[in-house]
Amino acid sequence: MVSESQPSIEHAKVRLLAGPLTEAEDPALWSQVLVGRDHLARWFAEIGVELVVHPDYRIALLRQTTELERERRAADSGKALLPPVLKSRALSFLESQILSYLHEKLNAAASMGNHQLVLLRTEVHDAIVNLQPVAQRNREAILTGRIDAALKKFNDYGLINDDQIGTQPAIRPNLVLLVLISRDELERFNTLVGDVVATHSHSDAGDVVEPDHDPVIAPKGESEDAIRDE
């Protein structure tokens, strides 16, 4: 017969490698993370991963350290460079814009004690369209289609949920967004957005402008609802 004993620290390690953990999902495992936080942080650091625990939002997750950080650790320990534990999937520039916007809206709501922000899809559409260079905004139907495709992807990742306000379709960003994206990442990305929009503000109409380099914000593991700066 299967034992009903409480989860161990090893259970916490395995669960965190699978993706963000919330107290609501598994209170017993969340307690194990809090009790063993120092041990978990050291253990994950040994394999090049950072443990992030947000006690207010009751969320714990992992962030892949940068290659530079792993190289430094390998040099200090005299060991071979570890490959990344968490795989990455790059986001397009437009997708990164949407996540940045959702993060800012959710952060503003959370600062006032609202952890259940719901946004009309039309509100998101309008906000993201208005972030594009002026010459691109007359292609609203194409932009809206790309925004909806991005929102579907984020729903699949567990970053947002579908909702409604009355009879109108809406989305509900999850608090995990506030833990996944650091303020430094957002500042760098918003600076990049400003540079791109300024550079292309007088360009001819065409597809949505994408930078020549990778976006600042990208999701982490294949099985994780996480994003990070690559």
N, C-alpha and C positions, 0 to 999 in steps of 0.2 A: 504493500500500500504506500502511495506517495506521501512523504512527510509534509506537514503543514507549517514547518518551522519558518521563522522570519528570514528574509533575504540577507545574504552576507555581503561583505565588501566586494567579493568577486562578482556577485550579481550586479552590483552597481557599475563595475568596470565594463562588463559586457553590455549592459543597457546603455551606458553613455556612448560607447562606440557605435551604437546603432542610431543615435540621434538625440536631440534635446529631451530632457526629462522634466516633467512638471509634478508638483506635489499633488495636484488634482488627479493626475493619471495613476500614481502609485504612492500613496502617503508613506508606506513602510519603507520603500526603497529611497524616497526622498529623505527620510530620517537617517537612513544609513549613509547617504551622501553627506549630510550635515555632520554627523558624528565622525565620519572618516575623511573629512575634507582635506586635511593636511596630508594624510597618507596618499589619498587619490591624486592630489596635486603633484606630489613627488613621483609617484608611479607613472603618471601620464607624461611628466616632464622627461623621464628617462627615455621615452619613445618619441620625443619631439612634438608633444601635444600639450596645449594649455587647457587646464580646467577652469571654466568660468561658472561661478555660482552667484545668482542674484537672489538674495534672501527676501527682498520686498516683493518681487514678482513670482517667487517660488519656482524658479527655472534654473536648471543646470545644463551645461552643454560643453562641447569641446571645440577648440580652435586649433587648426594646424599652424605650427610655427613656420616662419619663413625659411627659405633655403639658407639665407645668410645666418640666421640663428642656429640652424642645425649644423652648418659648417663650423661655426664658432665652438659649439658644444663638442663636435667631433675632434677639433684641434685641441681643445682643453683636456679631453679625456684620452687622447691618443688612439681613438677608435675610428673605424670606417664611418663615412657619412651615412646616416639613416635615410632611406627613402621616405617620402610623405606617407603617413598612415591614412589620411583622409583625402580622398580624391576630389578634384574640383571640376565644376562645369561652368564655363564662362557665360556671363550674361551679355546681351547686346547693350549698347549705349542707352537705347530707349528703355529697356527693361530695368537698367540701373537707375534711370531717372524716376521710373515709377516707384521702385522700392525706396528711393530717397524721399520722395514725396510722402509715401505712406508712413515712413518712419517719423518724419517731422510732424505729421498730423497726429499720429498716435502718441508721440512724446508730449505734444502740447496737451492732449486730452488727459494723459496719465498724470501730468504735473498738477492737474486739477482734480485728481482722484477718479477720473473716468477711465476704467480699464476695459470697457466694452464699447469702444468706438465703432460706429457703423457709418459708412459713407455710401452715398448714392453712386452708382456706376457713372451716371452722367456727370456728376461732380468731378470724378477722377478723370474722365475723358476730357472735360473742359480744361482742367488744370494742366494736364500733360500736353495737350495741344498748344496751350498758351506758353508753354516752356520752349517750344520750337522756334527757330528763326522765322521771322515774319513771312518770308517767301515760301515757307513750307506749309503754312497754316491753311491754305486754300485746298489742301489735299486731305481734308478732315475725314472723309470716309475711309481712306487708306490708313490713316493714323489710328482711327477708332478700331479698325479691325486688328491692327497690330497690338494695340493696348489690350483688347479683349483676349488675344492669344497669350499675352504676357500674364494677365490675371489668371487665366486658366492654368498656366504653368505654376504660378505661385500657389494656387489652390492645391495642385498636385503635390507640391513640396510641403504643404502644411503651414505656409506662411500667412495665408488668409483663408477665410471661409465665406461661402456665399450666404447672403442674407436678403432681407427685404425691409423697406420702409414703406408701410402701407402696401400698395400693389406694385411699387417700383423696385426693380432689382438693385441690390446693394451688395457691399462687401464688408467684412469685419476683419481688419488686420489683427493678427495674433501678437500678444505681448512679447513673444520670442524675438520679434524684429528688433525690439529695443535692446536686447541683450546681444544679438548677433552682430549688429553694426555699431562700431565705435564712433564717437564724435569726431575723432581724427579722420577716420575714413570718410565720413560725411562731408567734413570741411574740404578735404582734398577733392572729392567728387564734385561738390558744388562749385568749387573754383574752376574745375575742368569744364563743367556745364557752361559757366559764364564765358569762358574763353572760346568755346566752340560756337555758342550763339553769337558772340560778338564778331567772330571771324566770318561767319556765314550769314550775317544779318542782311546783306545786300546781294546774296547769291541768287541764281535763277531757281525757279521752282523745280522740284524733283523729289526724289525719295528723301526720307527723313535722314538728316545729317548724322553720320557716324564718324567718330574720331579715327585717326589712322592707327592708334595704338589700342591695347586692350582696355576695357572699362576698369574703373577703380574698384568697383564692387562686383564680387562674384560669389556664387554659392559654393559651399564646401562639399561634403561627402556625398557619394552616390545614394547613401541611405540616410543622409542628414538634412534637416531643414535649416541649413546654416549658410551664411555668406561671409566672405572675408576679402581683404585686400591681397591680391596676388602681386 
